[in-house]
Amino acid sequence: DLHVIGKDIVRFHTIYWPCILMALGLPLPRQVLGHPWILVGEDKMSKSKGNTIYADELAAKFSSDAVRYYLLSETSFVNDGSITHESFITKFNAELANTYGNLVNRTVAMTNKYFGGAVSYKKFENECDSDLVKTVADCVANYKKAMDTYHNADACAAVLELAKRCNKYIDETMPWALAKDKEKKGRLGTVLYNLLEGIRYIAVLVSPFMPDTSKAILEQINCDIADYDSLASFGALESGNKVGAPTPLFARIDAEKFMADIEAQQKAAQENEKSYEETVQDEKKSEIEGIAK
């Protein structure tokens, strides 16, 4: 149904390839998606320029999910995406470690601390709760629209906004303050339930982009309700569901140390390249001298 290609070969895949298929009596793709490029800064990647960034090296250091998330969220439907080590670190720390990671870690930790891991409340009591539920519904609608039209970056942005709204909900409700008043135990339960359910939505929605992270989130909240249809209405998380232990999803990157390591690696690579070229030149020189003799 969908033929995914790079934008620089659209002509070949929308004219020549369909002609070949038609001549052979084979079915044609119903849609052709010519995706943008990934640039390093504003330049194309080039081994001769020494500006190539390898996905497998980043994945080995920071997980394949982090690389997938960066590329899918940073490349829009129309414009080229850009990657540098600096921009990767910034997005990793700000969005993955801070926004997503802190949300899940704080919520699971508070659920264990205040309720022994199990929350049995799920009613909405004020405008703050209703706004969170509305944000969840809007997120799903925007996400579906974006995914149906292959706007991956917009889909990622919709889920990120939901995660930010959940973090804001924590600041608005202040669970740590509610925990100090025994009479507000019910309200505290409602707040934490809403957060856990919001996190479940996030886990389901990020699964195409970060499958391992999605599984890790669902394991922490101890929930196996992960199908897309379960997002039809807020409140599918079972009352009394007992969460697991809080485990950081992403460890923050020390930007200064990382960049120092990269510079050292690049310097070593340049020295090796220089040494190799000198060796080749010496061998050629010796060969020429041998022929001359």
C-alpha positions in Angstrom: 0.0 0.0 0.0 2.9 2.4 0.8 6.2 2.7 -0.9 8.7 4.6 1.3 11.8 6.1 -0.5 14.2 9.0 -0.2 13.1 12.2 -1.8 16.0 12.3 -4.3 14.8 9.2 -6.1 11.1 10.1 -6.4 11.4 10.3 -10.2 12.6 6.7 -10.5 10.0 5.3 -8.2 7.0 7.2 -9.5 7.7 6.9 -13.2 10.1 4.1 -14.2 9.3 1.6 -11.5 5.5 1.8 -12.0 6.1 1.4 -15.8 8.0 -1.8 -15.1 5.3 -3.1 -12.8 2.6 -2.3 -15.3 4.5 -4.0 -18.1 4.7 -7.1 -15.9 1.1 -6.9 -14.9 2.0 -6.5 -11.2 0.1 -4.3 -8.8 1.3 -0.7 -8.2 1.9 0.9 -4.7 -1.1 2.9 -3.7 1.0 5.7 -2.3 4.6 6.8 -2.5 6.2 8.6 0.4 9.4 10.5 -0.5 10.9 11.3 2.9 13.3 14.2 3.6 17.0 13.8 4.3 18.9 13.7 7.6 21.6 16.4 7.5 24.5 17.0 9.8 23.9 20.6 10.8 23.1 22.1 7.4 25.3 19.7 5.3 24.9 16.3 3.8 26.8 13.5 5.6 30.1 12.8 3.9 33.0 10.5 4.8 35.4 12.9 3.0 34.2 15.8 5.2 34.4 13.6 8.3 31.0 14.7 9.5 29.3 11.3 9.4 27.3 10.3 12.5 26.6 6.5 12.8 23.3 5.5 14.2 24.6 2.2 15.5 27.3 4.0 17.5 24.7 6.3 19.1 22.4 3.3 19.8 25.2 1.4 21.5 25.7 4.3 23.8 22.1 5.6 24.4 19.8 2.8 23.1 18.1 2.3 19.7 14.9 3.9 21.1 16.7 7.2 21.7 18.0 7.2 18.1 14.6 6.3 16.7 12.9 9.0 18.7 15.4 11.6 17.7 15.2 10.9 14.0 11.4 10.5 13.9 10.7 13.6 16.0 13.3 15.8 14.4 12.4 15.2 10.7 9.2 16.8 9.6 7.0 15.7 6.8 8.4 18.3 4.3 11.7 19.7 5.6 15.0 17.9 6.0 16.0 16.8 9.5 19.2 17.8 11.1 21.4 15.9 13.6 24.5 17.0 15.5 25.9 15.5 18.7 25.0 18.6 20.5 21.3 18.6 19.3 21.0 14.9 20.1 22.2 15.4 23.7 19.9 18.4 24.2 16.8 16.5 23.0 17.8 13.4 24.9 18.2 15.2 28.2 15.2 17.6 27.8 12.6 15.3 26.4 13.6 11.7 27.2 15.3 12.0 30.5 13.5 15.0 31.9 10.0 15.0 30.5 9.3 11.3 30.0 11.7 9.8 32.5 10.9 12.1 35.4 7.2 11.8 34.9 7.2 8.0 35.1 9.8 7.8 37.9 8.0 10.4 40.1 4.6 8.9 39.6 5.6 5.3 40.3 7.7 6.3 43.3 4.8 8.4 44.8 2.4 5.5 44.2 4.7 3.1 46.1 5.4 5.7 48.9 1.8 6.8 49.6 -0.3 3.7 48.7 2.1 0.8 48.9 2.0 0.6 45.1 -1.7 0.2 44.6 -4.2 3.1 43.8 -7.9 2.4 44.0 -9.4 5.7 43.1 -10.3 7.0 39.7 -13.0 9.7 39.9 -12.5 13.2 38.6 -13.1 15.9 41.2 -12.2 19.3 39.8 -11.4 21.4 36.7 -7.7 20.3 36.8 -8.7 16.7 36.4 -11.1 17.4 33.6 -8.5 19.4 31.7 -6.0 16.6 32.0 -8.6 14.1 30.5 -9.4 16.6 27.7 -5.7 16.9 26.9 -5.5 13.1 26.7 -8.4 13.0 24.3 -6.9 15.8 22.2 -3.6 14.0 22.1 -5.1 10.8 20.7 -7.0 12.7 18.1 -4.0 14.8 17.0 -1.8 11.7 17.1 -4.1 9.7 14.9 -4.4 12.5 12.3 -0.6 12.8 12.1 0.0 9.1 11.9 -2.6 8.6 9.2 -0.8 11.2 7.0 2.7 10.1 7.9 3.6 13.2 9.9 5.7 11.3 12.4 7.3 14.4 14.0 3.8 15.8 14.6 2.7 12.6 16.2 5.8 12.6 18.5 5.0 16.3 19.4 1.5 15.4 20.4 2.6 12.7 22.8 5.3 15.0 24.2 2.7 17.6 24.9 0.7 15.1 26.9 3.8 14.2 28.9 4.4 17.9 29.7 0.7 18.3 30.7 1.0 15.3 33.1 4.1 16.9 34.6 2.2 20.2 35.0 -0.7 18.2 36.6 1.8 17.1 39.3 2.8 20.7 40.0 -0.8 21.8 40.1 -2.1 19.0 42.4 1.1 18.7 44.6 0.7 15.1 45.7 3.3 15.5 48.4 1.2 18.1 50.1 -2.0 16.0 49.8 -0.1 13.1 51.5 0.3 15.2 54.6 -3.5 15.4 55.2 -5.2 12.1 56.0 -8.6 13.6 55.0 -7.2 14.1 51.4 -6.2 10.5 50.9 -9.0 10.0 48.4 -8.0 13.1 46.4 -4.4 11.9 46.4 -5.5 8.5 45.1 -7.5 10.2 42.3 -4.4 12.3 41.3 -2.1 9.4 41.2 -4.6 7.2 39.3 -5.0 10.0 36.7 -1.3 10.2 36.3 -0.9 6.4 35.9 -3.6 6.3 33.3 -2.0 9.2 31.5 1.3 7.4 31.5 -0.4 4.3 30.1 -1.7 6.4 27.2 1.8 7.6 26.6 3.2 4.1 26.7 0.8 2.9 24.0 1.3 6.0 21.8 5.1 5.9 21.8 5.3 2.2 21.0 5.8 2.7 17.3 8.7 5.1 18.0 10.2 3.6 21.1 9.0 -0.1 21.5 11.5 -1.0 24.3 10.6 2.2 26.3 6.9 1.5 25.9 7.4 -2.0 27.3 9.5 -0.6 30.2 6.8 1.9 31.1 4.1 -0.7 31.1 6.2 -3.0 33.2 6.7 -0.2 35.8 3.0 0.5 36.1 2.4 -3.2 35.9 -0.2 -3.0 33.1 -0.8 -5.1 30.1 -3.6 -3.0 28.6 -1.6 -1.8 25.6 -3.8 -2.0 22.6 -4.7 1.2 20.7 -8.4 0.6 21.1 -8.0 0.8 24.8 -7.5 4.6 24.4 -11.1 5.1 23.3 -12.0 6.3 26.8 -10.0 7.4 29.9 -10.0 5.0 32.8 -9.1 1.6 31.4 -6.4 1.1 34.1 -7.8 -1.3 36.7 -8.5 0.1 40.1 -6.1 -1.3 42.7 -3.5 -2.0 40.1 -0.2 -2.5 41.9 2.8 -0.8 40.2 6.3 -2.0 40.1 9.6 -0.4 41.3 10.5 3.0 39.8 13.4 2.6 37.4 14.9 5.5 35.4 14.0 5.2 31.7 16.9 7.3 30.5 20.0 8.5 32.3 21.0 12.1 31.6 24.0 12.6 29.4 27.0 14.6 30.6 27.2 16.9 27.6 30.7 18.2 28.4 32.2 14.7 28.9 30.4 13.3 25.9 31.7 16.0 23.5 35.2 15.6 24.9 35.1 11.9 24.1 33.8 12.6 20.6 36.6 15.1 19.9 39.1 12.6 21.1 37.7 9.9 18.9 37.6 12.3 15.9 41.2 13.3 16.5 42.3 9.7 16.8 40.4 8.8 13.5 42.1 11.7 11.7 45.5 10.6 13.0 44.9 7.0 11.9 43.7 8.3 8.4 46.9 10.4 8.2 49.1 7.5 9.2 47.4 5.3 6.7 47.8 7.8 3.8 51.5 8.2 4.8 52.0 4.4 4.7 50.3 4.1 1.3 52.5 6.9 0.0 55.7 5.3 1.4 54.7 2.0 -0.3 54.1 3.7 -3.6 57.4 5.5 -3.3 59.3 2.2 -2.6 57.5 0.5 -5.5 58.5 3.3 -7.9 62.1 3.2 -6.7 62.2 -0.5 -7.1 60.9 -0.3 -10.7 63.4 2.4 -11.4 66.3 0.2 -10.2 
